[in-house]
Amino acid sequence: MSVPSFPDIAKSLTASESSVQLTITYNFFGYCLGALAYGPLSDRFGRRKVMLIGNTIMLAGALGCAIAPNIEFLLGSRLIQGVGASTSVVLVFVIIGDVYQGTELFKMFGLT
């Protein structure tokens, strides 16, 4: 969704378009890092608590993106946003696995 606005972002932050394109890479990298952590953390501290913390991290990253004064701040905010965004994707599968068994589990995963 942000790709069409890359030229405007580059102009607003006086940055090159290639550095603005890095926002996608940083977000995806943060997403991958977060995905590695949230499963074990939710086993240790509980699903709800980790979900709330992850969503708060994503919100902090999104707010950082909204107020970014320069490209470096924007890149850091996108990284943080990615770390937080992965919580919901990871934990939804964990929660489904906790609640459902057998055929119902496969139905919830969309495999049957």
C-alpha positions as CSV (number, residue, x, y, z in Angstrom):
1,M,0.0,0.0,0.0
2,S,2.9,2.3,0.6
3,V,4.6,1.7,-2.8
4,P,2.6,4.3,-4.7
5,S,3.6,7.0,-2.2
6,F,7.4,6.2,-2.4
7,P,8.1,9.3,-4.6
8,D,6.3,11.5,-2.1
9,I,8.0,10.0,0.9
10,A,11.4,10.4,-0.8
11,K,10.6,14.0,-1.5
12,S,9.2,14.7,2.0
13,L,12.2,13.2,3.7
14,T,14.8,14.4,1.1
15,A,15.9,10.8,0.6
16,S,16.6,8.7,-2.5
17,E,13.8,6.5,-3.8
18,S,16.1,3.4,-3.3
19,S,16.4,4.2,0.4
20,V,12.7,4.5,0.7
21,Q,12.3,1.1,-1.0
22,L,14.4,-0.3,1.9
23,T,11.3,0.3,4.2
24,I,9.8,-2.9,2.8
25,T,13.1,-4.8,3.4
26,Y,13.4,-3.5,7.0
27,N,9.8,-4.3,7.7
28,F,10.1,-7.9,6.4
29,F,13.4,-8.4,8.3
30,G,11.7,-7.3,11.5
31,Y,8.8,-9.5,10.7
32,C,11.1,-12.5,10.4
33,L,12.9,-11.7,13.6
34,G,9.7,-11.3,15.5
35,A,8.3,-14.6,14.1
36,L,11.2,-16.4,15.7
37,A,10.6,-15.0,19.1
38,Y,6.9,-14.9,19.7
39,G,6.2,-18.7,19.8
40,P,8.7,-19.4,22.6
41,L,7.8,-16.2,24.4
42,S,4.1,-17.1,24.3
43,D,4.8,-20.5,25.7
44,R,6.7,-18.9,28.6
45,F,4.6,-15.9,29.4
46,G,1.1,-16.7,27.9
47,R,-0.6,-16.0,24.6
48,R,-2.6,-13.0,25.6
49,K,0.3,-11.1,27.2
50,V,2.6,-11.7,24.3
51,M,-0.1,-10.7,21.8
52,L,-0.8,-7.4,23.6
53,I,2.9,-6.6,23.8
54,G,3.5,-7.5,20.1
55,N,0.5,-5.3,19.0
56,T,1.9,-2.5,21.2
57,I,5.2,-2.8,19.5
58,M,3.5,-2.7,16.1
59,L,1.6,0.4,17.2
60,A,4.8,2.1,18.4
61,G,6.4,1.4,15.0
62,A,3.4,2.7,13.1
63,L,3.4,5.9,15.1
64,G,7.1,6.3,14.5
65,C,6.5,6.0,10.8
66,A,3.8,8.7,11.0
67,I,6.2,11.2,12.7
68,A,9.5,10.2,11.0
69,P,11.6,13.3,10.5
70,N,14.2,11.5,8.3
71,I,14.7,8.3,6.4
72,E,16.8,6.7,9.1
73,F,14.0,7.1,11.6
74,L,11.5,5.8,9.1
75,L,13.6,2.7,8.5
76,G,14.0,2.0,12.2
77,S,10.2,2.5,12.7
78,R,9.5,0.1,9.9
79,L,11.8,-2.5,11.5
80,I,10.0,-2.1,14.8
81,Q,6.6,-2.3,13.1
82,G,7.6,-5.5,11.4
83,V,8.7,-7.1,14.7
84,G,5.3,-6.2,16.2
85,A,3.3,-7.2,13.2
86,S,4.5,-10.8,13.2
87,T,2.9,-11.5,16.6
88,S,-0.6,-11.9,15.3
89,V,0.4,-14.1,12.4
90,V,2.5,-16.4,14.5
91,L,0.2,-16.6,17.5
92,V,-3.0,-17.2,15.6
93,F,-1.7,-20.6,14.5
94,V,-0.5,-21.4,18.0
95,I,-3.9,-20.4,19.5
96,I,-5.8,-22.5,16.9
97,G,-3.5,-25.4,17.8
98,D,-4.3,-25.0,21.5
99,V,-8.1,-24.9,21.0
100,Y,-8.7,-27.4,18.2
101,Q,-7.7,-31.0,17.7
102,G,-7.8,-33.5,14.7
103,T,-10.1,-32.7,11.8
104,E,-11.3,-29.5,13.4
105,L,-7.7,-28.3,13.5
106,F,-7.2,-29.0,9.8
107,K,-10.5,-27.2,9.0
108,M,-9.4,-24.1,10.9
109,F,-6.1,-24.1,9.0
110,G,-8.0,-24.4,5.8
111,L,-6.5,-27.8,4.9
112,T,-9.7,-29.7,4.4
